[in-house]
Amino acid sequence: MGPSFALVLPGIGEVRSIDDVQRKWQGWLSQQDVAVQVILTGLQSAIQGGFLGYMFGSISAMDPTQAAGAGPKPAALESMVKAGPLGSARNLAALTGVQAAANLAIKKARNGKEDVYTSMGASFMSGVAYSLVSGSPNPLQSAVTTGAAFALFNGLIFQVGQMFKPEHTDTEYDRGKFMLKNLGLAKYADNLKKGQLTDNTIMLWNDGALAECRIPAGPRLLILHHLDTYRNPANVLKPALPLPPLPPPPAAPVAAAAASR
């Protein structure tokens, strides 16, 4: 828990701690258009990366062993050291900003799916951006090779991380999935995760929340009708109103002509 304070931010409201700022910022950001989310997410990461790059460049400039060139260094690390504090800030800001923005944009385009292809696509674009701003002698060739190297490296890291990821049973959606199965709507069970409609939120589901999970209108009506039997049990036994009567059939032309005589 961060330090407590009271501050009113425009568009976000009153905040009382650093955690409160982050939580309300993420809540506000999630309600914006996709383009705004991508831009602001990239800008936020670029600022963080620029700060870290400046600190790294400053420390490298103060270290005499870096100036003496002690020992071989990776090409990317060596270019950051030679760039100085401002150059390192620029390079790392471009790297982290494009990485975060591209990762979010690809996830949004793929309906929230995050896998090795999302990671490699974002890493390729961040590698291209890093190569372009770092001032390589052959920009086009360097951008392609650097982007490909970043993509392959991060793809490998992602796959290794998945291998060591602890397996656990996802039980947050069991009740919702069971309900959809009983309603004959089991094919929409995976849609619940897109909107994070966990079992704890079932009694709060509404048409808008289900629509955001890309559940069609017909299944939404069935789900909400089923939930209403639990939310309003007193209304279940009320007699249904009769259907409105059908409109009278149009008069036959012969009968209409005889009546006119």
N, C-alpha and C positions, 0 to 999 in steps of 0.2 A: 504494500500500500504506500503510495507516494505521500508527500507532505500535503497537509490540508490547507486550503485557502478558498476564498469566495471570489469568483470572477464571472462576469456575464459577457459571453462572446456572441456577436451578431450571427443569427442563423443557427446557432447551436444551443444557446440558453445558458443557464447558470451551471458552473462547474466548480467542484470543491477539491479536486485532487488531479494528479497527472493521469491516473487510471481513468478518472471520469472524463477527462479531456479526450483521451484516446477512444474510449467507448462511444462517446457522443459524436466524435468526429467520424468514426467508422459507420455509425448509424446514419448520420447525415449524408455521408458519401454514398452509401448503398441506395439512397433514394434518388440519386441524380441519374441523368442520362449516361449511357455507356461511354460516350465520347468524353464526357466530363470526368467520369471515374478514371478512365485510362490516362487522361492528361494530368489530373491531380495526383494520381498514384505515381506516375513517372516523375513528376516534379518533386514530390516528397522524397522519393528514393534518390533522385539526383542531388538534392540538397544534402542528404545524409552522406552520400558517396563523396560529394565535393568536400565536405568537412573532413571526412576520414582521409581523403587523398591529400588535402593540404597538410594535415598532421603528419602523415607518412612522409610527404616530401620534405617537410621541415626537419623531421628527425633524421632522414637520410642525408640532408645537407649538413647537419651538425656532426655526423659520424665520420671521422677521418678515414676509417677503413673503407667506406663506400667510395670516397674520392680516389683512394689508391687503387681501387678495382680489385680488392682482395677476393680471389676465388671467382669461378664462373657463376653467372646468374642467368635465370630464364630471360628470354627476350622481352617478354611483357614487363617483368619486374625491372629489368635494366632500363627500359625506355621510360618507366615511371620515375626511376631515380634520376636519370639525366634531365627529365623535364622540369625539375625543381618543384617548389611548393605549389605555385599557381598552375603549372602544367599538369602536375599529378592530380590536383583538384579537378581540373577540366576533364582529364581522361577518365578518372574514376566516376565523376558525375555522369558523363555520357554512358559509361558502361552500366552503372547501376540503374540509372533512370530509364534507359531503353529496355533493359532486362525486365524491370518491374512493369513498365507500360505494355511491352509486347506480351509478357506472360498473361497479364489480365485480359488483353484484347483477344488473344488466342483462346483463352478459357471461355470468355463470353461467346465467341463465335462457335465454339464447340459445346455450347450448353453446359458450361461448368466442368467439363471433363478435363482432368489433369493427369497426364501420363507422360511417358518418355518423349512422345512427339511434341507435346506442348513445351516441355523443358528444352528440347533441342531447337525448336523453332525460335523461342525467345532468346536462347543463347546465341544462335546464329546472328540474329539481328543486333544483339548487344556487341558481338564481336566485330561486326561490320561498322557499327557506330564508333567503337573504340579505335579501330584502325583508321577511320577517316579523320577523327579529331587529333590523333597522335602525330599526324604529319609523316606518313610513310612515303618513301620515294616513289613507289608505284602504287597509287591509291586503289585503283580498281582491282588489280591482282592481289594486293595485300588484304583488301577488304574481304574478298572471297575466301582466301586461304585462312585468314584469321577467324572469320565467321564459321567456316567449316571446322576448324580446330576447336573453337569454343563449343560448338554443337556436339561434336563427338565426345569431348571431355565431359561435358555436363550430362550427356546421355549415358555415358558409362557410370558416372557418379550416381545418377538417378537409379539405374538398374541395380547397382551394388547396394544402395540404400534400401531398395525394395526387398532384396534378398534377406537383409538383416532386420527388416521391419517386423516387430513382434505381431504374431497373429492373435486376433481377438475377435470374438463374436459380436457383431453389431446388433445390439438388442434395443436400440433407441426407437426403432420403427416397427417392432414386432406387432404391437396392437393395431397400428394402422394398416399394416400389410394383411393381417388376419381379417380385418373388417372388409378390406377391398376384395379379398378372396371370397368371402361369404356373399358379397354383392355381385360376384361375377366380373369384377374389375381388376383382377390380379395383374393384368398387363400394365397397369398404371402404378404398380407398387414402387418401381424405381424412381418415379417422378417425385415422390415425397422428399427424397434427399436433395433435389434441386432447390426446393424452398425451405429445407430444414424443418419440415413439418413432423417433428418428433411426437412420440406418444404423449408427452406432457402438454402438447398444444392441441390435441384432438378436439376438445370441447370449445376451442376458440376458432376453429376453421370457419372460413366464410368463402363466398364466391370469388372474391378477389385473390385470396391466398391460393386457392386451388387453381385459378386461371393462370397465376404466375408460374405454377408448376407444369403448365401446358397440359392440363387435364381438360378435355372437351366439355362443352356445356351440358350435354346429356348426362354423362357420368357425374358431373358436379352436382346436378340436381338430385341424383340418386343418393349421393354421399350425404348431402346436406339434409335431405328428407330423413335418412336413417339416423343422423345425429340428432335431429329435432325430436325424435321419439324418446331420447334420453335427456335432452335439454328441457323439453316441455312435456313431461309425461301426462300432465292433467289434460292436455289438448288431444291426446291420442284417442280417447273414448268419445269425444264429441261427435254427434252424427254429422255426416257430410251433407253439404247443401246439394239440392238437385242440380243437374246440369241445365244450362239455359236452353229453352225450346228452340227447335230448328225454325228458320224463317219459312213462311208459307210459300208453297210452290207458285211460280208465275202463272197467271191466267192464260188459258189456251186462246189462240187467235180467233177461232170460230166462235167461242163463247163470248169473247169481247165484242165481235162484230154483231152478234145477235142482240146483245145487250144495248148496243148503240142504236138499233132500230126501235 
